[in-house]
């Protein structure tokens, strides 16, 4: 058996490729069975951004004004074993920066998990959380 053959065989038996594969982001489409659907309600955002919008990403359809962008940001924020919509962790140090009165409520199912979460712009951490989901949530120009 040649050195290259033995090396290839070792690589196949090594847990390293599995470990590296586990670190890679998993696309949200891998979790879905066609049941993922989100309803996004935005209030006090101004500039015609308020309203209730439907979002389906597999396939892309709904009433959201930027469906491709909304689905792309959802895919980017989805990680295996993590809550895509996790709130700011309790006890976080956040700047006392007010980002305006805009609020959003997102409900439905994403990546096979139920979603019922709210967004606001009450401090620096919540502004950053909101901005991570633009354009699913409207850009507030910060």
N, CA, C and O atoms as a GROMACS GRO file, in nm:
protein
  568
    1UNK      N    1   0.085  -0.117   0.000
    1UNK     CA    2   0.000   0.000   0.000
    1UNK      C    3   0.090   0.123   0.000
    1UNK      O    4   0.182   0.133   0.082
    2UNK      N    5   0.066   0.217  -0.090
    2UNK     CA    6   0.150   0.336  -0.101
    2UNK      C    7   0.120   0.434   0.013
    2UNK      O    8   0.017   0.424   0.080
    3UNK      N    9   0.212   0.527   0.032
    3UNK     CA   10   0.198   0.630   0.134
    3UNK      C   11   0.072   0.714   0.109
    3UNK      O   12  -0.001   0.744   0.203
    4UNK      N   13   0.047   0.752  -0.016
    4UNK     CA   14  -0.070   0.833  -0.051
    4UNK      C   15  -0.198   0.758  -0.020
    4UNK      O   16  -0.293   0.816   0.032
    5UNK      N   17  -0.203   0.630  -0.053
    5UNK     CA   18  -0.322   0.550  -0.025
    5UNK      C   19  -0.346   0.542   0.125
    5UNK      O   20  -0.460   0.557   0.170
    6UNK      N   21  -0.239   0.516   0.203
    6UNK     CA   22  -0.255   0.509   0.348
    6UNK      C   23  -0.300   0.643   0.405
    6UNK      O   24  -0.385   0.648   0.495
    7UNK      N   25  -0.245   0.753   0.354
    7UNK     CA   26  -0.283   0.885   0.401
    7UNK      C   27  -0.430   0.913   0.370
    7UNK      O   28  -0.503   0.966   0.454
    8UNK      N   29  -0.473   0.878   0.250
    8UNK     CA   30  -0.613   0.897   0.213
    8UNK      C   31  -0.706   0.814   0.301
    8UNK      O   32  -0.814   0.860   0.339
    9UNK      N   33  -0.663   0.692   0.332
    9UNK     CA   34  -0.743   0.605   0.418
    9UNK      C   35  -0.751   0.661   0.559
    9UNK      O   36  -0.857   0.657   0.621
   10UNK      N   37  -0.640   0.714   0.609
   10UNK     CA   38  -0.639   0.776   0.741
   10UNK      C   39  -0.731   0.898   0.745
   10UNK      O   40  -0.803   0.919   0.842
   11UNK      N   41  -0.729   0.977   0.640
   11UNK     CA   42  -0.813   1.097   0.634
   11UNK      C   43  -0.961   1.059   0.640
   11UNK      O   44  -1.041   1.128   0.703
   12UNK      N   45  -0.996   0.948   0.574
   12UNK     CA   46  -1.136   0.904   0.576
   12UNK      C   47  -1.176   0.854   0.713
   12UNK      O   48  -1.292   0.867   0.751
   13UNK      N   49  -1.084   0.798   0.788
   13UNK     CA   50  -1.115   0.743   0.920
   13UNK      C   51  -1.102   0.847   1.031
   13UNK      O   52  -1.152   0.825   1.141
   14UNK      N   53  -1.038   0.956   1.004
   14UNK     CA   54  -1.014   1.059   1.104
   14UNK      C   55  -1.143   1.132   1.137
   14UNK      O   56  -1.225   1.155   1.047
   15UNK      N   57  -1.164   1.171   1.262
   15UNK     CA   58  -1.282   1.249   1.297
   15UNK      C   59  -1.272   1.395   1.256
   15UNK      O   60  -1.371   1.468   1.263
   16UNK      N   61  -1.153   1.440   1.214
   16UNK     CA   62  -1.134   1.580   1.178
   16UNK      C   63  -1.230   1.628   1.069
   16UNK      O   64  -1.290   1.734   1.086
   17UNK      N   65  -1.247   1.555   0.956
   17UNK     CA   66  -1.342   1.604   0.856
   17UNK      C   67  -1.485   1.620   0.912
   17UNK      O   68  -1.555   1.714   0.876
   18UNK      N   69  -1.526   1.529   0.998
   18UNK     CA   70  -1.659   1.541   1.059
   18UNK      C   71  -1.666   1.662   1.150
   18UNK      O   72  -1.766   1.735   1.150
   19UNK      N   73  -1.560   1.684   1.227
   19UNK     CA   74  -1.555   1.799   1.316
   19UNK      C   75  -1.563   1.929   1.236
   19UNK      O   76  -1.638   2.020   1.271
   20UNK      N   77  -1.485   1.938   1.129
   20UNK     CA   78  -1.486   2.059   1.046
   20UNK      C   79  -1.621   2.080   0.979
   20UNK      O   80  -1.668   2.193   0.967
   21UNK      N   81  -1.683   1.974   0.936
   21UNK     CA   82  -1.816   1.984   0.874
   21UNK      C   83  -1.918   2.034   0.975
   21UNK      O   84  -2.009   2.109   0.939
   22UNK      N   85  -1.906   1.995   1.102
   22UNK     CA   86  -2.000   2.038   1.205
   22UNK      C   87  -1.988   2.188   1.233
   22UNK      O   88  -2.084   2.251   1.277
   23UNK      N   89  -1.870   2.245   1.208
   23UNK     CA   90  -1.850   2.388   1.231
   23UNK      C   91  -1.909   2.475   1.122
   23UNK      O   92  -1.936   2.593   1.144
   24UNK      N   93  -1.928   2.420   1.005
   24UNK     CA   94  -1.979   2.498   0.892
   24UNK      C   95  -2.125   2.537   0.916
   24UNK      O   96  -2.201   2.458   0.971
   25UNK      N   97  -2.163   2.658   0.876
   25UNK     CA   98  -2.303   2.698   0.890
   25UNK      C   99  -2.393   2.604   0.809
   25UNK      O  100  -2.360   2.566   0.697
   26UNK      N  101  -2.504   2.568   0.868
   26UNK     CA  102  -2.600   2.482   0.800
   26UNK      C  103  -2.708   2.569   0.740
   26UNK      O  104  -2.771   2.647   0.812
   27UNK      N  105  -2.732   2.560   0.610
   27UNK     CA  106  -2.837   2.642   0.552
   27UNK      C  107  -2.973   2.606   0.612
   27UNK      O  108  -3.001   2.490   0.641
   28UNK      N  109  -3.055   2.707   0.629
   28UNK     CA  110  -3.186   2.685   0.689
   28UNK      C  111  -3.268   2.585   0.608
   28UNK      O  112  -3.352   2.514   0.663
   29UNK      N  113  -3.244   2.579   0.477
   29UNK     CA  114  -3.319   2.487   0.393
   29UNK      C  115  -3.296   2.342   0.434
   29UNK      O  116  -3.379   2.256   0.404
   30UNK      N  117  -3.185   2.313   0.500
   30UNK     CA  118  -3.159   2.176   0.545
   30UNK      C  119  -3.253   2.135   0.657
   30UNK      O  120  -3.272   2.015   0.680
   31UNK      N  121  -3.311   2.232   0.727
   31UNK     CA  122  -3.399   2.202   0.839
   31UNK      C  123  -3.545   2.191   0.799
   31UNK      O  124  -3.626   2.137   0.874
   32UNK      N  125  -3.579   2.240   0.683
   32UNK     CA  126  -3.720   2.258   0.650
   32UNK      C  127  -3.781   2.136   0.584
   32UNK      O  128  -3.715   2.058   0.516
   33UNK      N  129  -3.909   2.124   0.608
   33UNK     CA  130  -3.987   2.022   0.540
   33UNK      C  131  -4.105   2.090   0.471
   33UNK      O  132  -4.210   2.030   0.449
   34UNK      N  133  -4.084   2.218   0.438
   34UNK     CA  134  -4.190   2.294   0.373
   34UNK      C  135  -4.279   2.367   0.472
   34UNK      O  136  -4.371   2.437   0.429
   35UNK      N  137  -4.256   2.353   0.603
   35UNK     CA  138  -4.342   2.413   0.702
   35UNK      C  139  -4.296   2.547   0.755
   35UNK      O  140  -4.366   2.608   0.836
   36UNK      N  141  -4.179   2.596   0.712
   36UNK     CA  142  -4.130   2.722   0.764
   36UNK      C  143  -4.207   2.840   0.705
   36UNK      O  144  -4.222   2.851   0.583
   37UNK      N  145  -4.254   2.926   0.793
   37UNK     CA  146  -4.331   3.043   0.753
   37UNK      C  147  -4.320   3.145   0.865
   37UNK      O  148  -4.337   3.111   0.982
   38UNK      N  149  -4.292   3.270   0.832
   38UNK     CA  150  -4.284   3.375   0.932
   38UNK      C  151  -4.382   3.487   0.900
   38UNK      O  152  -4.407   3.519   0.783
   39UNK      N  153  -4.437   3.544   1.006
   39UNK     CA  154  -4.518   3.664   0.996
   39UNK      C  155  -4.444   3.773   1.072
   39UNK      O  156  -4.412   3.757   1.189
   40UNK      N  157  -4.416   3.884   1.005
   40UNK     CA  158  -4.340   3.994   1.062
   40UNK      C  159  -4.432   4.115   1.071
   40UNK      O  160  -4.486   4.161   0.970
   41UNK      N  161  -4.451   4.167   1.192
   41UNK     CA  162  -4.533   4.286   1.213
   41UNK      C  163  -4.442   4.398   1.263
   41UNK      O  164  -4.378   4.385   1.368
   42UNK      N  165  -4.437   4.508   1.189
   42UNK     CA  166  -4.351   4.622   1.221
   42UNK      C  167  -4.440   4.740   1.255
   42UNK      O  168  -4.538   4.768   1.185
   43UNK      N  169  -4.405   4.811   1.363
   43UNK     CA  170  -4.480   4.929   1.406
   43UNK      C  171  -4.383   5.044   1.435
   43UNK      O  172  -4.270   5.024   1.479
   44UNK      N  173  -4.431   5.164   1.409
   44UNK     CA  174  -4.359   5.289   1.442
   44UNK      C  175  -4.223   5.300   1.376
   44UNK      O  176  -4.133   5.365   1.430
   45UNK      N  177  -4.205   5.238   1.260
   45UNK     CA  178  -4.078   5.245   1.188
   45UNK      C  179  -4.075   5.364   1.092
   45UNK      O  180  -3.967   5.406   1.049
   46UNK      N  181  -4.191   5.417   1.058
   46UNK     CA  182  -4.198   5.532   0.968
   46UNK      C  183  -4.166   5.495   0.824
   46UNK      O  184  -4.138   5.379   0.793
   47UNK      N  185  -4.170   5.594   0.738
   47UNK     CA  186  -4.134   5.581   0.596
   47UNK      C  187  -4.206   5.467   0.526
   47UNK      O  188  -4.149   5.406   0.436
   48UNK      N  189  -4.329   5.438   0.564
   48UNK     CA  190  -4.406   5.333   0.498
   48UNK      C  191  -4.359   5.192   0.529
   48UNK      O  192  -4.401   5.098   0.462
   49UNK      N  193  -4.272   5.176   0.630
   49UNK     CA  194  -4.220   5.043   0.664
   49UNK      C  195  -4.310   4.964   0.756
   49UNK      O  196  -4.290   4.844   0.775
   50UNK      N  197  -4.411   5.030   0.815
   50UNK     CA  198  -4.500   4.960   0.907
   50UNK      C  199  -4.593   4.865   0.831
   50UNK      O  200  -4.628   4.889   0.716
   51UNK      N  201  -4.631   4.758   0.898
   51UNK     CA  202  -4.725   4.665   0.839
   51UNK      C  203  -4.697   4.523   0.884
   51UNK      O  204  -4.607   4.497   0.963
   52UNK      N  205  -4.776   4.433   0.831
   52UNK     CA  206  -4.762   4.290   0.858
   52UNK      C  207  -4.728   4.221   0.727
   52UNK      O  208  -4.797   4.238   0.626
   53UNK      N  209  -4.620   4.143   0.730
   53UNK     CA  210  -4.568   4.081   0.609
   53UNK      C  211  -4.549   3.932   0.631
   53UNK      O  212  -4.513   3.888   0.740
   54UNK      N  213  -4.574   3.854   0.527
   54UNK     CA  214  -4.556   3.709   0.530
   54UNK      C  215  -4.426   3.674   0.457
   54UNK      O  216  -4.393   3.734   0.355
   55UNK      N  217  -4.353   3.576   0.512
   55UNK     CA  218  -4.226   3.535   0.452
   55UNK      C  219  -4.217   3.383   0.449
   55UNK      O  220  -4.227   3.317   0.552
   56UNK      N  221  -4.199   3.327   0.330
   56UNK     CA  222  -4.164   3.187   0.309
   56UNK      C  223  -4.037   3.188   0.225
   56UNK      O  224  -4.025   3.265   0.130
   57UNK      N  225  -3.942   3.102   0.260
   57UNK     CA  226  -3.815   3.105   0.186
   57UNK      C  227  -3.785   2.979   0.106
   57UNK      O  228  -3.688   2.978   0.030
   58UNK      N  229  -3.860   2.875   0.119
   58UNK     CA  230  -3.827   2.749   0.049
   58UNK      C  231  -3.954   2.690  -0.011
   58UNK      O  232  -4.005   2.593   0.045
   59UNK      N  233  -4.007   2.739  -0.119
   59UNK     CA  234  -3.957   2.842  -0.210
   59UNK      C  235  -3.989   2.982  -0.158
   59UNK      O  236  -4.070   2.998  -0.066
   60UNK      N  237  -3.926   3.083  -0.218
   60UNK     CA  238  -3.944   3.223  -0.179
   60UNK      C  239  -4.080   3.272  -0.225
   60UNK      O  240  -4.111   3.270  -0.344
   61UNK      N  241  -4.159   3.315  -0.128
   61UNK     CA  242  -4.290   3.372  -0.160
   61UNK      C  243  -4.342   3.446  -0.036
   61UNK      O  244  -4.293   3.424   0.075
   62UNK      N  245  -4.438   3.532  -0.057
   62UNK     CA  246  -4.498   3.607   0.053
   62UNK      C  247  -4.524   3.750   0.016
   62UNK      O  248  -4.519   3.787  -0.101
   63UNK      N  249  -4.551   3.833   0.119
   63UNK     CA  250  -4.588   3.972   0.097
   63UNK      C  251  -4.480   4.069   0.144
   63UNK      O  252  -4.500   4.190   0.136
   64UNK      N  253  -4.368   4.020   0.191
   64UNK     CA  254  -4.260   4.107   0.236
   64UNK      C  255  -4.206   4.187   0.117
   64UNK      O  256  -4.194   4.133   0.008
   65UNK      N  257  -4.173   4.317   0.137
   65UNK     CA  258  -4.128   4.398   0.023
   65UNK      C  259  -3.992   4.357  -0.034
   65UNK      O  260  -3.961   4.392  -0.148
   66UNK      N  261  -3.909   4.284   0.042
   66UNK     CA  262  -3.779   4.237  -0.009
   66UNK      C  263  -3.762   4.090   0.028
   66UNK      O  264  -3.681   4.055   0.114
   67UNK      N  265  -3.838   4.005  -0.038
   67UNK     CA  266  -3.831   3.861  -0.006
   67UNK      C  267  -3.692   3.801  -0.024
   67UNK      O  268  -3.646   3.731   0.065
   68UNK      N  269  -3.623   3.825  -0.136
   68UNK     CA  270  -3.489   3.766  -0.149
   68UNK      C  271  -3.394   3.812  -0.038
   68UNK      O  272  -3.317   3.732   0.016
   69UNK      N  273  -3.398   3.941  -0.004
   69UNK     CA  274  -3.313   3.993   0.101
   69UNK      C  275  -3.349   3.937   0.238
   69UNK      O  276  -3.261   3.903   0.317
   70UNK      N  277  -3.480   3.927   0.266
   70UNK     CA  278  -3.526   3.873   0.394
   70UNK      C  279  -3.481   3.728   0.409
   70UNK      O  280  -3.435   3.688   0.516
   71UNK      N  281  -3.496   3.649   0.304
   71UNK     CA  282  -3.455   3.508   0.310
   71UNK      C  283  -3.303   3.496   0.323
   71UNK      O  284  -3.255   3.408   0.394
   72UNK      N  285  -3.229   3.582   0.255
   72UNK     CA  286  -3.082   3.577   0.263
   72UNK      C  287  -3.035   3.607   0.405
   72UNK      O  288  -2.944   3.541   0.454
   73UNK      N  289  -3.095   3.706   0.471
   73UNK     CA  290  -3.051   3.739   0.607
   73UNK      C  291  -3.093   3.629   0.705
   73UNK      O  292  -3.022   3.604   0.803
   74UNK      N  293  -3.203   3.565   0.682
   74UNK     CA  294  -3.243   3.452   0.767
   74UNK      C  295  -3.143   3.338   0.752
   74UNK      O  296  -3.102   3.277   0.851
   75UNK      N  297  -3.105   3.309   0.630
   75UNK     CA  298  -3.006   3.203   0.605
   75UNK      C  299  -2.873   3.235   0.674
   75UNK      O  300  -2.812   3.149   0.736
   76UNK      N  301  -2.828   3.361   0.661
   76UNK     CA  302  -2.701   3.402   0.722
   76UNK      C  303  -2.702   3.390   0.873
   76UNK      O  304  -2.598   3.361   0.933
   77UNK      N  305  -2.817   3.412   0.936
   77UNK     CA  306  -2.826   3.410   1.082
   77UNK      C  307  -2.861   3.274   1.140
   77UNK      O  308  -2.867   3.258   1.262
   78UNK      N  309  -2.883   3.175   1.055
   78UNK     CA  310  -2.921   3.042   1.102
   78UNK      C  311  -2.798   2.956   1.123
   78UNK      O  312  -2.718   2.939   1.031
   79UNK      N  313  -2.783   2.900   1.243
   79UNK     CA  314  -2.672   2.811   1.278
   79UNK      C  315  -2.730   2.688   1.347
   79UNK      O  316  -2.821   2.699   1.429
   80UNK      N  317  -2.677   2.573   1.314
   80UNK     CA  318  -2.722   2.448   1.372
   80UNK      C  319  -2.708   2.455   1.524
   80UNK      O  320  -2.602   2.492   1.575
   81UNK      N  321  -2.813   2.419   1.595
   81UNK     CA  322  -2.810   2.415   1.741
   81UNK      C  323  -2.823   2.550   1.809
   81UNK      O  324  -2.816   2.557   1.932
   82UNK      N  325  -2.842   2.657   1.734
   82UNK     CA  326  -2.854   2.791   1.792
   82UNK      C  327  -2.991   2.849   1.760
   82UNK      O  328  -3.049   2.821   1.655
   83UNK      N  329  -3.042   2.930   1.853
   83UNK     CA  330  -3.169   2.999   1.832
   83UNK      C  331  -3.144   3.119   1.741
   83UNK      O  332  -3.079   3.214   1.782
   84UNK      N  333  -3.193   3.114   1.620
   84UNK     CA  334  -3.173   3.221   1.523
   84UNK      C  335  -3.219   3.355   1.577
   84UNK      O  336  -3.157   3.458   1.549
   85UNK      N  337  -3.326   3.355   1.654
   85UNK     CA  338  -3.387   3.479   1.702
   85UNK      C  339  -3.361   3.504   1.850
   85UNK      O  340  -3.438   3.576   1.914
   86UNK      N  341  -3.256   3.448   1.905
   86UNK     CA  342  -3.228   3.461   2.049
   86UNK      C  343  -3.225   3.608   2.091
   86UNK      O  344  -3.170   3.693   2.021
   87UNK      N  345  -3.285   3.637   2.206
   87UNK     CA  346  -3.280   3.775   2.256
   87UNK      C  347  -3.140   3.809   2.306
   87UNK      O  348  -3.054   3.722   2.317
   88UNK      N  349  -3.119   3.935   2.335
   88UNK     CA  350  -2.992   3.978   2.395
   88UNK      C  351  -2.978   3.905   2.528
   88UNK      O  352  -3.072   3.907   2.608
   89UNK      N  353  -2.864   3.842   2.554
   89UNK     CA  354  -2.847   3.769   2.680
   89UNK      C  355  -2.865   3.858   2.803
   89UNK      O  356  -2.820   3.972   2.806
   90UNK      N  357  -2.931   3.805   2.903
   90UNK     CA  358  -2.952   3.875   3.030
   90UNK      C  359  -2.817   3.915   3.088
   90UNK      O  360  -2.723   3.836   3.087
   91UNK      N  361  -2.808   4.036   3.138
   91UNK     CA  362  -2.685   4.084   3.200
   91UNK      C  363  -2.583   4.140   3.102
   91UNK      O  364  -2.471   4.174   3.142
   92UNK      N  365  -2.620   4.152   2.973
   92UNK     CA  366  -2.527   4.209   2.875
   92UNK      C  367  -2.504   4.357   2.905
   92UNK      O  368  -2.595   4.427   2.949
   93UNK      N  369  -2.382   4.402   2.881
   93UNK     CA  370  -2.351   4.545   2.893
   93UNK      C  371  -2.383   4.610   2.759
   93UNK      O  372  -2.324   4.576   2.656
   94UNK      N  373  -2.476   4.704   2.761
   94UNK     CA  374  -2.523   4.767   2.639
   94UNK      C  375  -2.513   4.919   2.651
   94UNK      O  376  -2.535   4.975   2.758
   95UNK      N  377  -2.480   4.984   2.540
   95UNK     CA  378  -2.476   5.130   2.542
   95UNK      C  379  -2.617   5.183   2.563
   95UNK      O  380  -2.714   5.124   2.516
   96UNK      N  381  -2.626   5.293   2.631
   96UNK     CA  382  -2.756   5.356   2.656
   96UNK      C  383  -2.787   5.450   2.539
   96UNK      O  384  -2.790   5.572   2.553
   97UNK      N  385  -2.809   5.388   2.425
   97UNK     CA  386  -2.837   5.458   2.302
   97UNK      C  387  -2.979   5.423   2.260
   97UNK      O  388  -3.012   5.305   2.246
   98UNK      N  389  -3.062   5.523   2.240
   98UNK     CA  390  -3.200   5.499   2.200
   98UNK      C  391  -3.211   5.505   2.049
   98UNK      O  392  -3.171   5.603   1.987
   99UNK      N  393  -3.264   5.399   1.989
   99UNK     CA  394  -3.272   5.390   1.844
   99UNK      C  395  -3.407   5.424   1.786
   99UNK      O  396  -3.429   5.403   1.667
  100UNK      N  397  -3.499   5.477   1.867
  100UNK     CA  398  -3.630   5.515   1.818
  100UNK      C  399  -3.739   5.420   1.863
  100UNK      O  400  -3.712   5.318   1.926
  101UNK      N  401  -3.865   5.454   1.830
  101UNK     CA  402  -3.980   5.380   1.882
  101UNK      C  403  -4.016   5.253   1.803
  101UNK      O  404  -4.111   5.184   1.840
  102UNK      N  405  -3.944   5.222   1.698
  102UNK     CA  406  -3.982   5.108   1.612
  102UNK      C  407  -3.981   4.978   1.691
  102UNK      O  408  -3.893   4.954   1.774
  103UNK      N  409  -4.080   4.894   1.664
  103UNK     CA  410  -4.087   4.760   1.722
  103UNK      C  411  -4.124   4.661   1.611
  103UNK      O  412  -4.180   4.699   1.508
  104UNK      N  413  -4.091   4.536   1.635
  104UNK     CA  414  -4.129   4.430   1.541
  104UNK      C  415  -4.162   4.305   1.621
  104UNK      O  416  -4.102   4.279   1.726
  105UNK      N  417  -4.255   4.228   1.570
  105UNK     CA  418  -4.292   4.101   1.630
  105UNK      C  419  -4.287   3.996   1.519
  105UNK      O  420  -4.351   4.012   1.415
  106UNK      N  421  -4.211   3.890   1.542
  106UNK     CA  422  -4.195   3.784   1.442
  106UNK      C  423  -4.249   3.654   1.502
  106UNK      O  424  -4.208   3.612   1.610
  107UNK      N  425  -4.342   3.592   1.429
  107UNK     CA  426  -4.399   3.465   1.474
  107UNK      C  427  -4.397   3.365   1.358
  107UNK      O  428  -4.383   3.403   1.242
  108UNK      N  429  -4.411   3.239   1.392
  108UNK     CA  430  -4.418   3.134   1.292
  108UNK      C  431  -4.323   3.021   1.321
  108UNK      O  432  -4.303   2.984   1.437
  109UNK      N  433  -4.263   2.966   1.215
  109UNK     CA  434  -4.169   2.856   1.227
  109UNK      C  435  -4.051   2.885   1.136
  109UNK      O  436  -4.068   2.921   1.020
  110UNK      N  437  -3.930   2.868   1.191
  110UNK     CA  438  -3.809   2.884   1.110
  110UNK      C  439  -3.711   2.776   1.148
  110UNK      O  440  -3.689   2.749   1.266
  111UNK      N  441  -3.651   2.712   1.048
  111UNK     CA  442  -3.553   2.604   1.067
  111UNK      C  443  -3.612   2.496   1.158
  111UNK      O  444  -3.542   2.438   1.240
  112UNK      N  445  -3.742   2.470   1.141
  112UNK     CA  446  -3.808   2.366   1.216
  112UNK      C  447  -3.840   2.402   1.360
  112UNK      O  448  -3.888   2.317   1.435
  113UNK      N  449  -3.815   2.526   1.401
  113UNK     CA  450  -3.840   2.568   1.539
  113UNK      C  451  -3.949   2.674   1.543
  113UNK      O  452  -3.959   2.756   1.452
  114UNK      N  453  -4.031   2.671   1.649
  114UNK     CA  454  -4.131   2.777   1.663
  114UNK      C  455  -4.063   2.911   1.693
  114UNK      O  456  -3.963   2.917   1.763
  115UNK      N  457  -4.120   3.017   1.639
  115UNK     CA  458  -4.068   3.152   1.659
  115UNK      C  459  -4.179   3.240   1.715
  115UNK      O  460  -4.290   3.242   1.661
  116UNK      N  461  -4.150   3.310   1.822
  116UNK     CA  462  -4.239   3.412   1.879
  116UNK      C  463  -4.148   3.509   1.953
  116UNK      O  464  -4.123   3.493   2.072
  117UNK      N  465  -4.101   3.609   1.882
  117UNK     CA  466  -4.001   3.700   1.938
  117UNK      C  467  -4.032   3.844   1.903
  117UNK      O  468  -4.098   3.872   1.803
  118UNK      N  469  -3.985   3.933   1.987
  118UNK     CA  470  -4.005   4.076   1.965
  118UNK      C  471  -3.872   4.147   1.952
  118UNK      O  472  -3.771   4.105   2.009
  119UNK      N  473  -3.873   4.253   1.877
  119UNK     CA  474  -3.756   4.338   1.856
  119UNK      C  475  -3.793   4.481   1.892
  119UNK      O  476  -3.906   4.524   1.869
  120UNK      N  477  -3.697   4.554   1.949
  120UNK     CA  478  -3.711   4.698   1.966
  120UNK      C  479  -3.573   4.760   1.950
  120UNK      O  480  -3.476   4.690   1.922
  121UNK      N  481  -3.565   4.890   1.969
  121UNK     CA  482  -3.438   4.961   1.951
  121UNK      C  483  -3.409   5.043   2.076
  121UNK      O  484  -3.370   5.159   2.066
  122UNK      N  485  -3.429   4.982   2.194
  122UNK     CA  486  -3.422   5.053   2.320
  122UNK      C  487  -3.281   5.079   2.372
  122UNK      O  488  -3.262   5.166   2.456
  123UNK      N  489  -3.182   5.006   2.323
  123UNK     CA  490  -3.043   5.028   2.364
  123UNK      C  491  -2.950   4.973   2.256
  123UNK      O  492  -2.995   4.917   2.156
  124UNK      N  493  -2.820   4.990   2.276
  124UNK     CA  494  -2.723   4.950   2.175
  124UNK      C  495  -2.730   4.803   2.138
  124UNK      O  496  -2.714   4.768   2.021
  125UNK      N  497  -2.753   4.716   2.236
  125UNK     CA  498  -2.759   4.572   2.208
  125UNK      C  499  -2.882   4.538   2.124
  125UNK      O  500  -2.874   4.458   2.030
  126UNK      N  501  -2.997   4.599   2.158
  126UNK     CA  502  -3.118   4.570   2.082
  126UNK      C  503  -3.114   4.632   1.943
  126UNK      O  504  -3.171   4.578   1.848
  127UNK      N  505  -3.044   4.747   1.929
  127UNK     CA  506  -3.026   4.805   1.796
  127UNK      C  507  -2.941   4.712   1.710
  127UNK      O  508  -2.973   4.689   1.594
  128UNK      N  509  -2.833   4.657   1.768
  128UNK     CA  510  -2.747   4.564   1.693
  128UNK      C  511  -2.823   4.438   1.655
  128UNK      O  512  -2.807   4.387   1.544
  129UNK      N  513  -2.906   4.387   1.746
  129UNK     CA  514  -2.988   4.268   1.716
  129UNK      C  515  -3.083   4.298   1.601
  129UNK      O  516  -3.096   4.216   1.509
  130UNK      N  517  -3.149   4.413   1.604
  130UNK     CA  518  -3.239   4.455   1.496
  130UNK      C  519  -3.162   4.462   1.364
  130UNK      O  520  -3.203   4.404   1.264
  131UNK      N  521  -3.049   4.534   1.367
  131UNK     CA  522  -2.971   4.555   1.244
  131UNK      C  523  -2.921   4.424   1.184
  131UNK      O  524  -2.901   4.416   1.063
  132UNK      N  525  -2.899   4.322   1.266
  132UNK     CA  526  -2.856   4.191   1.216
  132UNK      C  527  -2.962   4.127   1.128
  132UNK      O  528  -2.931   4.038   1.048
  133UNK      N  529  -3.089   4.170   1.141
  133UNK     CA  530  -3.199   4.112   1.064
  133UNK      C  531  -3.251   4.202   0.952
  133UNK      O  532  -3.354   4.173   0.891
  134UNK      N  533  -3.181   4.311   0.923
  134UNK     CA  534  -3.217   4.395   0.808
  134UNK      C  535  -3.173   4.319   0.683
  134UNK      O  536  -3.057   4.279   0.677
  135UNK      N  537  -3.258   4.298   0.583
  135UNK     CA  538  -3.383   4.362   0.550
  135UNK      C  539  -3.511   4.286   0.591
  135UNK      O  540  -3.620   4.326   0.550
  136UNK      N  541  -3.500   4.178   0.669
  136UNK     CA  542  -3.624   4.119   0.720
  136UNK      C  543  -3.698   4.225   0.800
  136UNK      O  544  -3.819   4.240   0.788
  137UNK      N  545  -3.623   4.300   0.881
  137UNK     CA  546  -3.675   4.418   0.952
  137UNK      C  547  -3.626   4.540   0.874
  137UNK      O  548  -3.520   4.536   0.812
  138UNK      N  549  -3.703   4.649   0.876
  138UNK     CA  550  -3.663   4.765   0.796
  138UNK      C  551  -3.536   4.832   0.850
  138UNK      O  552  -3.512   4.835   0.971
  139UNK      N  553  -3.456   4.884   0.758
  139UNK     CA  554  -3.338   4.960   0.796
  139UNK      C  555  -3.382   5.092   0.856
  139UNK      O  556  -3.469   5.160   0.802
  140UNK      N  557  -3.319   5.126   0.968
  140UNK     CA  558  -3.357   5.250   1.035
  140UNK      C  559  -3.251   5.357   1.014
  140UNK      O  560  -3.255   5.462   1.078
  141UNK      N  561  -3.155   5.330   0.924
  141UNK     CA  562  -3.056   5.430   0.890
  141UNK      C  563  -2.951   5.454   0.997
  141UNK      O  564  -2.895   5.564   1.005
  142UNK      N  565  -2.923   5.353   1.081
  142UNK     CA  566  -2.818   5.371   1.182
  142UNK      C  567  -2.688   5.319   1.133
  142UNK      O  568  -2.588   5.326   1.204
   0.00000   0.00000   0.00000
